[in-house]
Amino acid sequence: MLKKRAIFILSLGIMLGVFMGTCGSVLAERDNGEVSADGEALPYEDLRTFTEIFGRIKRDYVEPVSDKKLLEDAIRGMLSGLDPHSAYLVAEEYQELKEGTTGQFGGLGIEVTMENGFIKVVSPIDDTPAQKAGIKTGDLIIKLDDKPVKGMSLTDAVKMMRGEPGSKIVLTLVREGVDAPFKLTLTRDIIKVKSVKSRLLEKGYGYVRISSFQSGTGDSLKEALAALKKENGGTLKGLVLDLRNNPGGVLNAAVEVSDAFLKSGLIVYTEGRIENSEMRFNAAPDDLIDGAPIVVLINGGSASASEIVAGALQDQKRAVIMGEKSFGKGSVQTILPTSNGAAVKLTTARYYTPSGRSIQAEGIEPDIVLARVKLETLDKTDFIPVKESDLSHHLQNGKGAANGKKEGADKDKESLDVEDYFLHEALNLLKGISIIKK
């Protein structure tokens, strides 16, 4: 056994030595003797340390560990140390990722990232166990069942949260404003994400909610806008595009959504070190709502592709961005399949808005900032203000009977105030713009 270990370590050392020799040969060809950052050779001492630690684990660890596991874990650590979004995906995880982009997969329906060793919720997805259980953007998950997540990789945590539909998992969370950690029990389900929902808020004003960006989101948006115009009986006066708690998704879907409202100009561009990481996307000459004003709603759970759309429409002066500052994920991940059926998810570029802004770690600043508040309808009191029409012998207005009140509309308006303050404010802004345009 010791002989086999020695042979393996020696072989690994030889391979690394050959690699070092190759790097040294390349570097020796430089005339000025300087070594650039791109061409810097791997330090021999660090490689020797790696082989030494590998050998110690094989020899001294309390339980036998396979070479495959050690090398796979080394790859995972190498990628996770780069940034929160780069990762090594074994074949099963790679398949799950592909399923997620099509809009159907098993699990809880929650978009997460790593922060200080804990799992941070980017956003729960609409109509999923996570959203129905009350999980919120910014929550920190500190335990999955009884297992602490500290020290766990993001990939392993996601794997634990997925499982057979109908099975349960207990999440222990920490939430800002709540004194102590608390637990939520969620039942796993098949997550079928309908990425686009729409309705008329009232005559002339449409509402479109995009919960994530999938491969078919662009087509779904076109269908939703056509249905809204048909229901309205003609062109819309204004549209609310709701991207709150939208964790992002497919880049091309974000481009298609932006293009639906732009007639020309740049939508987004990316820059990276490799040649194919530099891309530019421009709008085609059509606007599916014929120039009607748009209010885009965002919050801290609006990330990645959501920020591409918000940034493009903001820079092109096509929409008013309203709400809270967005998440700030301005990097592009490329999926690179490997020969063993696995894949590497590697950050290869940053994306930029048309004006050249990088959103990475900065986010989109809304044009109109709204505080996260909760409104309540005041209780009726015994005091009723006296109006002119209540006074005895009051003068008639001279125009005949007064127009009847639209009590139904008022009731809906009050309901919208209480249920969704952000949406209520967006609708009011669209009405104001419509009045001014007249």
C-alpha positions in Angstrom: 0.0 0.0 0.0 2.8 2.4 0.9 4.5 1.6 -2.3 1.4 2.4 -4.3 1.0 5.7 -2.4 4.7 6.6 -3.1 4.3 5.8 -6.8 1.2 8.0 -7.0 2.9 10.9 -5.2 6.0 10.5 -7.4 3.8 10.4 -10.5 2.0 13.6 -9.5 5.4 15.2 -8.7 6.7 14.3 -12.1 3.6 15.7 -13.9 3.9 18.9 -12.0 7.6 19.0 -12.7 7.0 18.6 -16.4 4.4 21.4 -16.3 6.9 23.6 -14.4 9.6 22.8 -16.9 7.3 23.8 -19.8 6.4 27.1 -18.1 10.1 27.7 -17.5 10.9 27.1 -21.2 8.3 29.5 -22.3 9.5 32.2 -19.9 13.1 31.6 -20.8 12.3 32.8 -24.3 11.6 36.3 -23.1 14.5 38.7 -24.1 14.2 41.1 -21.2 14.0 38.5 -18.5 10.8 39.9 -17.0 7.8 37.8 -16.2 4.3 39.1 -16.9 1.4 38.4 -14.6 -0.2 36.3 -17.3 2.9 34.2 -17.9 4.1 33.8 -14.4 5.2 30.3 -13.6 3.6 28.4 -10.7 5.8 28.4 -7.6 7.6 25.1 -7.2 7.5 25.4 -3.4 3.7 25.7 -3.5 3.3 22.7 -5.8 5.6 20.7 -3.5 3.4 21.7 -0.5 0.4 20.5 -2.4 1.9 17.0 -3.1 3.1 16.8 0.5 -0.3 17.6 2.0 -1.9 15.2 -0.5 0.4 12.4 0.7 -0.2 13.2 4.4 -4.0 13.0 3.9 -3.6 9.7 2.2 -1.3 8.4 4.9 -2.6 9.9 8.2 -6.3 10.8 7.8 -8.5 9.0 10.2 -10.4 7.2 7.4 -9.3 6.1 3.9 -10.0 8.8 1.2 -9.9 8.0 -2.5 -7.7 9.9 -4.9 -10.8 10.8 -6.9 -12.4 12.6 -3.9 -9.3 14.4 -2.9 -8.7 15.7 -6.4 -12.4 16.6 -6.9 -12.4 18.5 -3.6 -9.2 20.3 -4.6 -10.9 21.4 -7.9 -13.9 22.6 -5.9 -11.8 24.6 -3.6 -9.8 26.2 -6.4 -13.0 27.4 -8.0 -14.9 28.5 -4.9 -11.9 30.5 -3.8 -12.2 32.7 -6.9 -15.7 34.2 -6.3 -19.1 33.2 -5.0 -20.4 32.2 -8.5 -17.6 30.0 -9.9 -18.0 26.3 -9.1 -17.3 22.7 -10.2 -20.4 20.8 -11.2 -20.3 17.0 -11.2 -22.5 15.4 -13.8 -25.6 15.3 -11.7 -25.3 19.0 -10.7 -24.6 19.9 -14.3 -27.8 18.2 -15.4 -29.8 20.1 -12.6 -28.4 23.4 -13.8 -29.6 22.7 -17.4 -33.0 21.8 -16.1 -33.1 25.0 -14.1 -32.7 27.2 -17.2 -35.7 25.5 -18.8 -38.1 26.4 -15.9 -38.7 23.0 -14.3 -36.7 21.4 -11.5 -37.1 19.8 -8.0 -36.5 21.6 -4.8 -37.6 24.6 -2.7 -37.5 27.5 -5.3 -34.9 29.6 -3.8 -31.9 31.5 -5.3 -29.0 31.6 -2.9 -25.4 32.7 -2.7 -22.6 32.5 -0.1 -21.8 35.2 2.4 -19.3 34.9 5.2 -19.6 31.1 5.2 -23.4 31.2 5.4 -26.1 30.7 2.7 -27.7 34.1 1.8 -31.1 34.3 0.1 -30.9 36.3 -3.1 -34.6 35.8 -3.7 -37.4 33.3 -3.4 -39.1 32.3 -6.7 -42.8 33.1 -7.1 -45.3 30.4 -6.3 -42.7 28.0 -4.8 -42.4 26.4 -1.3 -39.8 29.0 -0.3 -42.0 32.0 -1.3 -45.1 30.5 0.3 -43.2 29.8 3.6 -42.3 33.5 3.9 -38.5 33.3 3.1 -37.3 36.8 2.3 -34.4 38.4 0.3 -31.4 38.8 2.7 -32.3 36.0 5.0 -29.2 33.9 6.1 -29.6 30.2 6.3 -27.4 28.8 9.1 -28.7 25.2 9.3 -30.2 22.7 6.9 -32.1 20.2 9.1 -29.7 19.9 12.0 -26.5 20.4 9.9 -24.7 23.8 10.1 -23.9 25.3 6.7 -20.7 27.0 8.0 -17.9 25.5 6.0 -20.3 23.8 3.5 -19.8 24.6 -0.2 -22.7 26.4 -2.0 -23.0 23.4 -4.3 -23.4 21.0 -1.4 -25.9 23.3 0.3 -28.0 23.4 -2.9 -27.8 19.7 -3.2 -29.2 19.3 0.3 -32.1 21.6 -0.4 -33.1 19.6 -3.4 -34.8 16.2 -3.0 -37.8 14.1 -3.6 -41.1 16.1 -4.0 -43.1 15.8 -0.8 -40.1 15.4 1.4 -39.5 18.0 4.1 -36.5 20.0 5.2 -36.1 22.4 8.2 -34.3 25.6 7.5 -32.8 27.7 10.4 -32.7 31.3 9.4 -31.3 34.6 10.7 -33.2 37.7 9.6 -32.4 41.4 10.1 -34.8 42.8 12.7 -35.5 39.4 14.3 -33.8 38.9 17.6 -33.1 35.2 17.4 -32.7 32.5 14.8 -36.0 30.8 13.8 -37.0 27.6 11.9 -39.2 27.0 8.9 -40.3 23.6 7.7 -40.6 23.4 3.9 -42.0 20.6 1.7 -40.0 20.1 -1.5 -41.9 20.2 -4.7 -41.4 20.1 -8.5 -40.6 23.7 -9.3 -42.3 24.8 -12.5 -41.5 28.4 -12.9 -43.8 30.4 -15.0 -41.5 33.3 -15.6 -44.0 35.8 -17.0 -47.4 36.8 -15.5 -49.5 39.8 -16.5 -52.8 41.6 -15.9 -54.5 44.9 -16.4 -54.2 47.1 -13.3 -57.0 49.2 -14.7 -58.1 50.5 -18.1 -55.1 51.4 -20.1 -52.4 50.4 -17.6 -50.7 47.0 -17.8 -48.7 45.0 -15.3 -46.0 42.4 -16.2 -44.2 40.4 -13.6 -41.0 38.5 -14.6 -39.9 36.1 -11.8 -36.8 34.7 -13.6 -35.1 34.8 -17.0 -35.4 31.5 -18.8 -34.8 30.4 -22.4 -38.5 31.1 -23.2 -39.0 34.3 -21.3 -38.7 36.6 -24.4 -41.5 34.7 -26.2 -43.7 34.6 -23.1 -43.3 38.4 -22.7 -44.4 39.0 -26.3 -47.5 36.8 -25.7 -48.3 38.6 -22.4 -48.1 42.1 -24.0 -50.3 41.0 -27.0 -52.9 39.6 -24.5 -52.8 42.9 -22.5 -53.4 45.0 -25.6 -56.2 42.8 -26.7 -57.9 42.9 -23.2 -57.4 46.7 -23.1 -58.9 47.1 -26.6 -56.0 48.9 -27.9 -52.6 50.5 -27.1 -51.6 50.7 -23.4 -51.2 54.1 -21.7 -48.4 52.7 -19.5 -46.8 49.5 -18.2 -45.3 48.4 -14.9 -42.5 45.9 -15.4 -42.0 44.1 -12.0 -38.5 42.7 -11.6 -38.5 42.5 -7.8 -36.9 39.4 -6.3 -35.9 38.3 -9.8 -32.5 36.5 -9.3 -31.7 36.6 -13.0 -31.0 33.7 -15.4 -30.2 33.5 -19.1 -28.4 36.5 -20.6 -30.1 36.2 -24.0 -33.5 36.3 -22.3 -32.6 39.6 -20.6 -31.5 41.0 -24.0 -34.9 39.9 -25.6 -36.9 41.5 -22.8 -35.0 44.8 -23.1 -35.2 44.7 -26.9 -39.0 44.4 -26.6 -39.2 48.0 -25.5 -36.3 49.6 -27.4 -36.1 50.7 -31.0 -32.4 51.1 -31.3 -29.2 51.4 -29.3 -27.0 49.3 -27.1 -28.6 47.0 -24.6 -25.5 45.5 -22.8 -21.9 44.6 -23.5 -19.5 42.2 -21.8 -15.7 42.4 -21.3 -13.4 39.6 -20.2 -9.9 38.2 -20.9 -10.8 35.7 -23.5 -11.9 36.7 -27.0 -15.4 35.2 -27.0 -16.2 36.8 -23.7 -16.5 40.2 -25.4 -20.0 40.6 -26.7 -22.3 43.5 -27.6 -26.1 43.3 -27.9 -28.1 46.0 -29.8 -31.9 46.6 -30.0 -33.9 45.8 -33.2 -36.2 48.6 -34.5 -39.4 47.7 -32.8 -41.2 48.6 -29.6 -44.0 46.3 -28.6 -45.9 48.9 -26.6 -45.5 51.7 -29.1 -43.5 54.1 -26.8 -45.9 53.9 -23.8 -44.2 54.9 -20.6 -42.7 52.2 -18.4 -42.0 52.0 -14.7 -39.6 49.2 -13.7 -39.8 48.0 -10.1 -36.6 46.6 -8.5 -35.4 45.7 -5.0 -32.4 44.1 -3.3 -33.5 40.7 -4.7 -33.2 41.9 -8.3 -30.0 40.5 -9.6 -27.9 39.7 -12.8 -30.2 39.6 -15.8 -32.8 41.8 -14.0 -30.1 44.4 -13.6 -29.2 44.2 -17.3 -32.8 45.0 -18.2 -33.1 47.8 -15.6 -29.8 49.3 -16.6 -30.5 49.2 -20.3 -33.9 50.9 -20.0 -32.5 53.4 -17.5 -29.5 54.4 -19.7 -31.7 54.6 -22.8 -34.2 56.9 -21.0 -36.9 54.4 -21.9 -38.2 53.7 -18.3 -38.3 55.1 -14.8 -36.6 52.8 -12.4 -38.4 52.7 -9.0 -37.9 50.9 -5.7 -34.7 49.9 -3.9 -31.1 49.4 -5.0 -30.5 46.1 -6.7 -28.3 43.2 -5.7 -25.2 44.1 -7.7 -24.2 40.9 -9.6 -22.6 42.2 -12.7 -20.6 39.1 -13.8 -21.1 36.6 -16.5 -20.6 32.8 -15.8 -19.8 30.5 -18.7 -20.6 26.8 -18.4 -17.6 24.8 -19.7 -18.3 21.0 -20.0 -15.4 18.7 -19.1 -14.4 15.3 -20.6 -15.8 13.4 -17.6 -19.4 14.6 -18.1 -19.0 17.3 -15.4 -18.7 21.1 -16.0 -17.0 24.1 -14.7 -19.1 27.2 -14.1 -16.5 30.0 -14.5 -16.8 33.7 -14.2 -15.4 34.9 -17.6 -16.6 38.5 -18.0 -18.2 41.5 -16.4 -21.2 43.1 -18.1 -21.8 46.8 -18.6 -24.8 49.0 -19.2 -25.0 51.1 -22.4 -23.4 54.1 -20.6 -20.5 51.9 -19.5 -21.5 51.3 -15.9 -20.3 48.1 -14.2 -23.0 46.9 -11.9 -20.7 44.4 -10.1 -21.0 45.0 -6.3 -22.7 48.3 -7.0 -26.2 47.5 -8.3 -28.7 49.7 -10.1 -29.7 52.9 -8.2 -33.4 53.6 -8.8 -34.5 56.9 -10.2 -37.1 57.1 -7.5 -36.3 55.4 -4.2 -39.1 53.9 -2.2 -38.9 52.9 1.4 -40.0 49.4 2.4 -43.2 50.3 4.3 -46.5 48.7 5.1 -49.6 50.7 4.9 -52.8 50.1 6.8 -56.3 51.3 6.2 -57.4 53.7 9.1 -60.4 52.6 11.1 -63.5 54.6 10.5 -64.3 57.2 13.2 -67.5 58.8 14.4 -66.4 62.1 13.1 -67.4 62.7 9.5 -66.1 66.0 7.9 -68.9 68.3 6.8 -68.9 69.0 3.1 -70.6 71.8 1.0 -73.2 69.3 -0.2 -74.2 68.7 3.5 -75.1 72.3 4.2 -78.8 73.3 4.1 -79.9 75.2 1.0 -76.5 74.6 -0.6 -76.2 75.9 -4.2 -76.4 73.4 -7.0 -73.5 73.1 -9.3 -75.5 74.1 -12.4 -74.5 71.1 -14.3 -77.4 68.8 -13.3 -76.9 65.7 -11.3 -73.4 65.0 -10.1 -71.5 62.2 -11.7 -71.7 59.0 -9.8 -68.7 57.8 -7.8 -66.7 54.9 -9.1 -66.8 53.1 -5.8 -65.4 49.9 -7.3 -62.3 51.7 -8.6 -61.8 53.5 -5.3 -62.0 50.2 -3.5 -59.5 48.6 -5.8 -57.2 51.6 -5.3 -57.3 51.3 -1.5 -56.6 47.6 -1.8 -53.6 48.2 -4.0 -52.3 50.8 -1.4 -52.3 48.2 1.3 -51.3 45.1 -0.6 -48.4 46.5 -2.7 -47.2 50.0 -1.9 -44.5 49.9 -4.6 -47.0 48.9 -7.3 -49.4 51.6 -6.2 -46.7 54.3 -6.5 -45.7 53.0 -9.9 -49.3 53.2 -11.2 -49.7 56.7 -9.8 -46.5 57.8 -11.7 -47.7 56.3 -14.9 -51.0 58.2 -14.6 -49.1 61.4 -13.9 -47.0 60.9 -17.0 -50.1 60.2 -19.1 -51.8 63.4 -17.9 -48.7 65.5 -18.7 -48.4 63.9 -22.2 -52.0 64.9 -22.9 
